[in-house]
Amino acid sequence: MGFADLSIAEIAADYHLPEAEVLALCDRLGIAYKTSRTRLALEDAKTIISEILAQQQAINAEKD
């Protein structure tokens, strides 16, 4: 498995989310990390980003 050049902190910044929210998402999804600076496996990064995008789409759908 390859590693993404992304940390939890970078994903949080990219999607304008608090780090704590992304860490909680990792916990819920069973993605292991040591700190918010942990570099993620590619599949884990993709999973987190997909979940964030799905949540954002759901929020936007509720607004419409």
C-alpha positions as CSV (number, residue, x, y, z in Angstrom):
1,M,0.0,0.0,0.0
2,G,1.4,3.4,-1.0
3,F,1.4,6.5,1.2
4,A,-0.3,9.8,0.3
5,D,1.7,12.9,0.8
6,L,-1.0,14.1,3.1
7,S,-1.5,14.4,6.8
8,I,-4.7,14.6,8.7
9,A,-3.9,18.3,9.5
10,E,-3.4,19.0,5.8
11,I,-6.7,17.4,4.8
12,A,-8.5,19.4,7.6
13,A,-6.9,22.6,6.2
14,D,-7.7,21.8,2.6
15,Y,-11.4,21.2,3.4
16,H,-11.7,24.1,6.0
17,L,-12.4,21.7,8.9
18,P,-11.1,21.6,12.5
19,E,-8.4,19.0,12.9
20,A,-10.5,17.5,15.8
21,E,-13.3,16.8,13.4
22,V,-11.1,14.9,10.9
23,L,-9.5,13.0,13.8
24,A,-13.0,12.0,15.0
25,L,-13.7,10.9,11.5
26,C,-10.6,8.7,11.5
27,D,-11.7,7.2,14.8
28,R,-15.1,6.4,13.4
29,L,-13.7,4.9,10.2
30,G,-11.1,2.9,12.1
31,I,-8.1,4.7,10.5
32,A,-5.0,4.5,12.8
33,Y,-2.9,7.6,13.5
34,K,-0.5,8.9,16.1
35,T,-1.0,12.7,15.7
36,S,-2.7,15.0,13.3
37,R,0.7,15.2,11.4
38,T,0.7,11.5,10.7
39,R,1.1,10.8,7.0
40,L,-1.7,8.6,5.7
41,A,-1.8,5.5,3.6
42,L,-3.2,6.4,0.2
43,E,-6.4,4.3,0.7
44,D,-7.0,5.9,4.1
45,A,-6.6,9.4,2.7
46,K,-9.0,8.6,-0.1
47,T,-11.5,7.2,2.4
48,I,-11.4,10.3,4.6
49,I,-11.7,12.7,1.6
50,S,-14.6,10.7,0.2
51,E,-16.4,10.8,3.5
52,I,-15.8,14.6,3.8
53,L,-17.2,15.1,0.3
54,A,-20.2,13.0,1.0
55,Q,-20.9,14.9,4.2
56,Q,-20.6,18.2,2.4
57,Q,-22.9,17.0,-0.4
58,A,-25.5,16.0,2.2
59,I,-25.3,19.4,3.9
60,N,-25.7,21.2,0.5
61,A,-28.7,19.0,-0.4
62,E,-30.4,19.9,2.9
63,K,-29.9,23.6,2.0
64,D,-31.6,23.3,-1.4
